[in-house]
Amino acid sequence: TAFLHGDLEEEIYMQQPQGYEVKGKENLVCRLKKSLYGLKQAPRQWYLKFDRFMTEQGYNRCHFDHCVYFKRLENGSYIILLLYVDDM
């Protein structure tokens, strides 16, 4: 469900899902407001939202691996977060 939180930058339309067609409007399409699992854009949009959140929380992204975030605490220790697809 993580990919459902990504915000779309483009206008994307899809056919009405089977079983949820509106009677009398079966030929109309739905405009997506959020990303859906299976869209080519879904992983990227989710990552951009995640990256923005981590930056707002004071984490830095590693320059060598953009799936590694770190934050130095006041006592000199670090928090290191590793991101793998949509799992931390």
PyRosetta script that sets phi, psi and omega in degrees:
from pyrosetta import init, pose_from_sequence

init()
pose = pose_from_sequence("TAFLHGDLEEEIYMQQPQGYEVKGKENLVCRLKKSLYGLKQAPRQWYLKFDRFMTEQGYNRCHFDHCVYFKRLENGSYIILLLYVDDM")
pose.set_psi(1, -7.0)
pose.set_omega(1, -178.1)
pose.set_phi(2, -59.3)
pose.set_psi(2, -38.2)
pose.set_omega(2, -176.7)
pose.set_phi(3, -67.3)
pose.set_psi(3, -16.1)
pose.set_omega(3, 179.8)
pose.set_phi(4, -72.8)
pose.set_psi(4, -11.5)
pose.set_omega(4, -177.6)
pose.set_phi(5, -91.9)
pose.set_psi(5, -6.3)
pose.set_omega(5, -179.9)
pose.set_phi(6, -72.4)
pose.set_psi(6, 140.2)
pose.set_omega(6, 177.8)
pose.set_phi(7, -92.4)
pose.set_psi(7, 132.5)
pose.set_omega(7, -179.2)
pose.set_phi(8, -82.4)
pose.set_psi(8, 141.0)
pose.set_omega(8, 176.7)
pose.set_phi(9, -99.5)
pose.set_psi(9, -17.3)
pose.set_omega(9, -179.1)
pose.set_phi(10, -111.5)
pose.set_psi(10, 165.4)
pose.set_omega(10, 171.8)
pose.set_phi(11, -86.1)
pose.set_psi(11, 121.3)
pose.set_omega(11, -179.9)
pose.set_phi(12, -126.1)
pose.set_psi(12, 133.1)
pose.set_omega(12, -179.9)
pose.set_phi(13, -119.1)
pose.set_psi(13, 151.8)
pose.set_omega(13, 177.3)
pose.set_phi(14, -142.5)
pose.set_psi(14, 159.3)
pose.set_omega(14, 175.0)
pose.set_phi(15, -66.3)
pose.set_psi(15, 154.4)
pose.set_omega(15, 176.6)
pose.set_phi(16, -63.1)
pose.set_psi(16, 134.1)
pose.set_omega(16, -178.9)
pose.set_phi(17, -61.7)
pose.set_psi(17, 143.0)
pose.set_omega(17, 179.6)
pose.set_phi(18, -58.5)
pose.set_psi(18, 131.0)
pose.set_omega(18, -178.5)
pose.set_phi(19, 92.9)
pose.set_psi(19, -10.9)
pose.set_omega(19, -179.5)
pose.set_phi(20, -121.0)
pose.set_psi(20, 16.8)
pose.set_omega(20, 179.8)
pose.set_phi(21, -65.7)
pose.set_psi(21, 142.8)
pose.set_omega(21, 176.3)
pose.set_phi(22, -86.8)
pose.set_psi(22, 123.1)
pose.set_omega(22, -177.8)
pose.set_phi(23, -61.2)
pose.set_psi(23, 133.0)
pose.set_omega(23, -178.6)
pose.set_phi(24, 86.0)
pose.set_psi(24, -9.6)
pose.set_omega(24, -179.7)
pose.set_phi(25, -130.3)
pose.set_psi(25, 31.4)
pose.set_omega(25, -176.3)
pose.set_phi(26, -61.4)
pose.set_psi(26, -23.7)
pose.set_omega(26, -177.9)
pose.set_phi(27, -87.5)
pose.set_psi(27, -6.0)
pose.set_omega(27, 178.5)
pose.set_phi(28, -80.7)
pose.set_psi(28, 159.9)
pose.set_omega(28, 179.4)
pose.set_phi(29, -115.4)
pose.set_psi(29, 167.1)
pose.set_omega(29, 179.6)
pose.set_phi(30, -105.9)
pose.set_psi(30, 136.9)
pose.set_omega(30, 172.8)
pose.set_phi(31, -93.4)
pose.set_psi(31, 127.4)
pose.set_omega(31, -178.7)
pose.set_phi(32, -79.2)
pose.set_psi(32, 136.3)
pose.set_omega(32, 175.1)
pose.set_phi(33, -98.0)
pose.set_psi(33, -26.0)
pose.set_omega(33, -180.0)
pose.set_phi(34, -130.6)
pose.set_psi(34, 164.9)
pose.set_omega(34, 179.2)
pose.set_phi(35, -70.5)
pose.set_psi(35, 152.9)
pose.set_omega(35, 175.4)
pose.set_phi(36, -121.8)
pose.set_psi(36, 147.9)
pose.set_omega(36, 173.9)
pose.set_phi(37, -61.0)
pose.set_psi(37, 132.8)
pose.set_omega(37, -178.8)
pose.set_phi(38, 106.3)
pose.set_psi(38, -19.5)
pose.set_omega(38, 175.0)
pose.set_phi(39, -71.9)
pose.set_psi(39, 143.9)
pose.set_omega(39, 177.7)
pose.set_phi(40, -62.0)
pose.set_psi(40, -30.6)
pose.set_omega(40, -177.7)
pose.set_phi(41, -81.0)
pose.set_psi(41, -16.0)
pose.set_omega(41, -169.9)
pose.set_phi(42, -56.1)
pose.set_psi(42, -51.5)
pose.set_omega(42, -179.0)
pose.set_phi(43, -61.8)
pose.set_psi(43, -41.0)
pose.set_omega(43, -178.5)
pose.set_phi(44, -66.1)
pose.set_psi(44, -44.5)
pose.set_omega(44, -178.9)
pose.set_phi(45, -65.0)
pose.set_psi(45, -38.5)
pose.set_omega(45, 177.5)
pose.set_phi(46, -65.0)
pose.set_psi(46, -43.5)
pose.set_omega(46, 180.0)
pose.set_phi(47, -61.9)
pose.set_psi(47, -42.3)
pose.set_omega(47, 179.8)
pose.set_phi(48, -61.7)
pose.set_psi(48, -40.0)
pose.set_omega(48, 178.5)
pose.set_phi(49, -68.0)
pose.set_psi(49, -41.7)
pose.set_omega(49, 178.2)
pose.set_phi(50, -62.9)
pose.set_psi(50, -45.5)
pose.set_omega(50, -179.6)
pose.set_phi(51, -61.0)
pose.set_psi(51, -42.4)
pose.set_omega(51, 178.7)
pose.set_phi(52, -62.3)
pose.set_psi(52, -42.9)
pose.set_omega(52, 179.3)
pose.set_phi(53, -63.7)
pose.set_psi(53, -45.9)
pose.set_omega(53, -178.5)
pose.set_phi(54, -63.2)
pose.set_psi(54, -39.6)
pose.set_omega(54, 178.0)
pose.set_phi(55, -63.7)
pose.set_psi(55, -41.4)
pose.set_omega(55, 178.0)
pose.set_phi(56, -64.0)
pose.set_psi(56, -27.0)
pose.set_omega(56, -179.7)
pose.set_phi(57, -86.0)
pose.set_psi(57, 1.3)
pose.set_omega(57, 176.2)
pose.set_phi(58, 93.0)
pose.set_psi(58, 10.9)
pose.set_omega(58, 177.9)
pose.set_phi(59, -86.1)
pose.set_psi(59, 152.5)
pose.set_omega(59, 175.5)
pose.set_phi(60, -110.2)
pose.set_psi(60, 144.8)
pose.set_omega(60, 177.0)
pose.set_phi(61, -92.6)
pose.set_psi(61, 135.6)
pose.set_omega(61, 177.9)
pose.set_phi(62, -65.5)
pose.set_psi(62, 136.6)
pose.set_omega(62, -179.2)
pose.set_phi(63, -73.4)
pose.set_psi(63, -23.6)
pose.set_omega(63, -176.5)
pose.set_phi(64, -91.2)
pose.set_psi(64, -27.2)
pose.set_omega(64, 179.0)
pose.set_phi(65, -143.3)
pose.set_psi(65, 108.5)
pose.set_omega(65, -174.0)
pose.set_phi(66, -72.5)
pose.set_psi(66, 1.2)
pose.set_omega(66, 175.8)
pose.set_phi(67, -100.8)
pose.set_psi(67, 9.5)
pose.set_omega(67, 177.7)
pose.set_phi(68, -115.7)
pose.set_psi(68, 124.9)
pose.set_omega(68, 177.6)
pose.set_phi(69, -119.0)
pose.set_psi(69, 143.7)
pose.set_omega(69, 178.8)
pose.set_phi(70, -141.4)
pose.set_psi(70, 155.2)
pose.set_omega(70, 178.7)
pose.set_phi(71, -144.4)
pose.set_psi(71, 129.0)
pose.set_omega(71, 178.0)
pose.set_phi(72, -91.2)
pose.set_psi(72, 128.3)
pose.set_omega(72, -179.4)
pose.set_phi(73, -88.0)
pose.set_psi(73, 167.1)
pose.set_omega(73, -177.6)
pose.set_phi(74, -61.9)
pose.set_psi(74, -30.3)
pose.set_omega(74, -179.3)
pose.set_phi(75, -83.3)
pose.set_psi(75, 5.7)
pose.set_omega(75, 176.8)
pose.set_phi(76, 93.0)
pose.set_psi(76, -9.6)
pose.set_omega(76, 178.1)
pose.set_phi(77, -83.3)
pose.set_psi(77, 170.0)
pose.set_omega(77, -176.8)
pose.set_phi(78, -122.0)
pose.set_psi(78, 151.3)
pose.set_omega(78, 164.5)
pose.set_phi(79, -109.2)
pose.set_psi(79, 126.1)
pose.set_omega(79, 178.8)
pose.set_phi(80, -119.6)
pose.set_psi(80, 126.4)
pose.set_omega(80, -179.8)
pose.set_phi(81, -117.9)
pose.set_psi(81, 126.6)
pose.set_omega(81, 177.8)
pose.set_phi(82, -107.1)
pose.set_psi(82, 131.4)
pose.set_omega(82, -177.7)
pose.set_phi(83, -110.3)
pose.set_psi(83, 128.7)
pose.set_omega(83, 176.7)
pose.set_phi(84, -126.6)
pose.set_psi(84, 109.1)
pose.set_omega(84, -176.4)
pose.set_phi(85, 53.8)
pose.set_psi(85, -99.3)
pose.set_omega(85, 179.1)
pose.set_phi(86, -126.5)
pose.set_psi(86, 30.6)
pose.set_omega(86, -177.3)
pose.set_phi(87, -130.3)
pose.set_psi(87, 135.6)
pose.set_omega(87, 180.0)
pose.set_phi(88, -113.0)
pose.dump_pdb("model.pdb")
